[in-house]
Amino acid sequence: MLWNRRYLIKSYIQASLWLMPFFALLAYWVISRTSYGIGAWLLQTGRIDETTAFFGATIVGARSVLDTVVTANLSFLVFTFGSLLVAIQVAGGQLTPRIIATTLLRDNTIRFTVSYFIFTFLFAMRVLGKMGGETVHQLNTFIAAVLGLGSVVVFLYLIDYAARFLRPVSMVQRVGESGIKVLESVYPEPSGHPSPAEPARRLSSPERTVVNAGASGVVLAVDLEGLVAQACKAGGMIEFVPQVGDFVAVDEPLFRLYGGAGAIADRLLRGAVALGSERTIEQDPTFAFRILVDIAIKALSPAINDPTTAVLAIDQLHRLLRRVGLRKVRGEEVFDAEGELRLIFRTPNWEDFVHLTCIEIRHCGAGSIQIMRRMRSMLENLMQTLPPQRHAELRRQLELLDRTIEGNYAFAEDIEIAGIPDSQGLGGSLGIQAAVHHHR
């Protein structure tokens, strides 16, 4: 199987809600038959009496317990799926639709609770269906009752978990954690002292160009190790034309092949690129930034008008931008073990990350003093904590921030207050008082 097929299958499994409940069905099929086998063995050995009442109750009492377990778990399932649909609508409307596939559908807690409810519901239904006459299946009825009590506990936990999970601060924090993981995988080397700028490598004419022959889509991920191995085997060099996250239409170039790499089969090259309808976060270092910026600018829209949520997003952007600034972000050339250039794979540079973080939020939040103060705090803090080679673009963004403030506030007092760095956006009361007293 080609690499892109394996990658797409893996991504589908990670973002599918139905797979774990499906395995719960298989577990129910195995465990229910095993429990009945054990119950039959206990009956044959005389360790239990199947005609004995359950917990001192009659057959009617056992049926009542099982009916309660079945009804409760069916209600829990309906409530869980209904709440999930509402959560998807709220998250897509209030935050960003891109958070649905990256966060909501990949949450294992929600998957587990749904699977547990389905397993308990089916198990209790089977026990109830096999109960006839005056026979009470002691072991299975006991297991169903315990599972029913557990389902109440799991449901209460789910309510508490969902209330915490759906808060904006939880969402942006999860996106931030995912962004850090992908940054460390895409940029594994720490930033060192700046080396003299090397002239751009001048490539000869390619032997041939491989275009996208399948459906149009967004580049989700690339098998870098596989491409390097193919280039080594062929004794040539491969240039991957788009970046991860770019949209590639049919007949647009995917690869340019140099030297012996021109003999590599198109099928193998295309099989090293996974295309899809929506960007994913695994190999896309800017996608976490994109999600957080979308959350921030939506919170700053007049329809929502929630600058505090935008500040929460800036907190995570600040964290990610610092992590990028401490990594070596120019890794376009990939060499083999002998030091031969085998692959050109372009990734975003430092300026790309800064622009993505600052420009849209600055424009959309120009009228919010809270946003202006938080952005200044972020930029000044990054200039204090990052190496000098990162300062030029940060200084430029500070200058643009100053001009934005001057162009949006009529009163000198507001201009000075908006120019105070504040890690909370608004909350530095001493800074406000100092600015006011300065004008008196």
Secondary structure as the mmCIF struct_conf table of DSSP 4:
data_model
#
loop_
_struct_conf.conf_type_id
_struct_conf.id
_struct_conf.beg_label_comp_id
_struct_conf.beg_label_asym_id
_struct_conf.beg_label_seq_id
_struct_conf.end_label_comp_id
_struct_conf.end_label_asym_id
_struct_conf.end_label_seq_id
HELX_RH_AL_P HELX_RH_AL_P1 TRP A 3 GLN A 14
TURN_TY1_P TURN_TY1_P1 ALA A 15 ALA A 15
BEND BEND1 LEU A 17 TRP A 18
HELX_RH_AL_P HELX_RH_AL_P2 LEU A 19 GLN A 44
TURN_TY1_P TURN_TY1_P2 THR A 45 GLY A 46
BEND BEND2 ARG A 47 ILE A 48
TURN_TY1_P TURN_TY1_P3 GLU A 50 THR A 51
BEND BEND3 THR A 52 THR A 52
HELX_LH_PP_P HELX_LH_PP_P1 ALA A 53 ALA A 53
HELX_RH_3T_P HELX_RH_3T_P1 PHE A 54 GLY A 56
HELX_RH_AL_P HELX_RH_AL_P3 ILE A 59 VAL A 90
HELX_RH_PI_P HELX_RH_PI_P1 ALA A 91 LEU A 95
TURN_TY1_P TURN_TY1_P4 PRO A 97 PRO A 97
HELX_RH_AL_P HELX_RH_AL_P4 ARG A 98 ILE A 99
HELX_RH_PI_P HELX_RH_PI_P2 ILE A 100 LEU A 104
TURN_TY1_P TURN_TY1_P5 LEU A 105 ARG A 106
HELX_RH_AL_P HELX_RH_AL_P5 ASN A 108 LYS A 130
TURN_TY1_P TURN_TY1_P6 GLY A 133 GLU A 134
HELX_RH_AL_P HELX_RH_AL_P6 GLN A 138 PHE A 165
TURN_TY1_P TURN_TY1_P7 LEU A 166 LEU A 166
BEND BEND4 ARG A 167 ARG A 167
HELX_RH_AL_P HELX_RH_AL_P7 PRO A 168 VAL A 186
BEND BEND5 GLU A 189 GLU A 189
STRN STRN1 PRO A 190 PRO A 190
HELX_LH_PP_P HELX_LH_PP_P2 SER A 191 SER A 191
BEND BEND6 HIS A 193 HIS A 193
HELX_LH_PP_P HELX_LH_PP_P3 PRO A 194 LEU A 203
BEND BEND7 GLU A 207 GLU A 207
STRN STRN2 ARG A 208 VAL A 211
BEND BEND8 GLY A 214 GLY A 214
STRN STRN3 GLY A 217 VAL A 222
HELX_RH_AL_P HELX_RH_AL_P8 LEU A 224 ALA A 234
TURN_TY1_P TURN_TY1_P8 GLY A 235 GLY A 235
STRN STRN4 GLY A 236 PHE A 240
BEND BEND9 PRO A 242 PRO A 242
TURN_TY1_P TURN_TY1_P9 VAL A 244 GLY A 245
STRN STRN5 PHE A 247 VAL A 248
TURN_TY1_P TURN_TY1_P10 VAL A 250 ASP A 251
STRN STRN6 PRO A 253 GLY A 259
HELX_RH_3T_P HELX_RH_3T_P2 GLY A 260 ALA A 263
BEND BEND10 ILE A 264 ILE A 264
HELX_RH_AL_P HELX_RH_AL_P9 ASP A 266 ARG A 270
TURN_TY1_P TURN_TY1_P11 GLY A 271 ALA A 272
STRN STRN7 VAL A 273 GLY A 276
BEND BEND11 SER A 277 GLU A 278
BEND BEND12 ILE A 281 GLN A 283
TURN_TY1_P TURN_TY1_P12 PRO A 285 THR A 286
HELX_RH_AL_P HELX_RH_AL_P10 PHE A 287 ALA A 299
TURN_TY1_P TURN_TY1_P13 LEU A 300 LEU A 300
BEND BEND13 SER A 301 SER A 301
TURN_TY1_P TURN_TY1_P14 PRO A 302 ILE A 304
HELX_RH_AL_P HELX_RH_AL_P11 PRO A 307 GLY A 325
TURN_TY1_P TURN_TY1_P15 LEU A 326 LEU A 326
STRN STRN8 ARG A 327 ARG A 327
STRN STRN9 GLU A 333 PHE A 335
TURN_TY1_P TURN_TY1_P16 ALA A 337 GLU A 338
BEND BEND14 GLY A 339 GLY A 339
STRN STRN10 LEU A 341 PHE A 345
HELX_RH_AL_P HELX_RH_AL_P12 TRP A 350 CYS A 364
TURN_TY1_P TURN_TY1_P17 GLY A 365 GLY A 367
HELX_RH_AL_P HELX_RH_AL_P13 ILE A 369 THR A 385
BEND BEND15 LEU A 386 LEU A 386
HELX_RH_3T_P HELX_RH_3T_P3 PRO A 388 ARG A 390
HELX_RH_AL_P HELX_RH_AL_P14 HIS A 391 ASN A 408
BEND BEND16 PHE A 411 PHE A 411
HELX_RH_AL_P HELX_RH_AL_P15 ALA A 412 ALA A 418
TURN_TY1_P TURN_TY1_P18 GLY A 419 GLY A 419
BEND BEND17 ILE A 420 ILE A 420
TURN_TY1_P TURN_TY1_P19 SER A 423 GLN A 424
BEND BEND18 GLY A 425 LEU A 426
HELX_RH_AL_P HELX_RH_AL_P16 SER A 429 HIS A 439
#
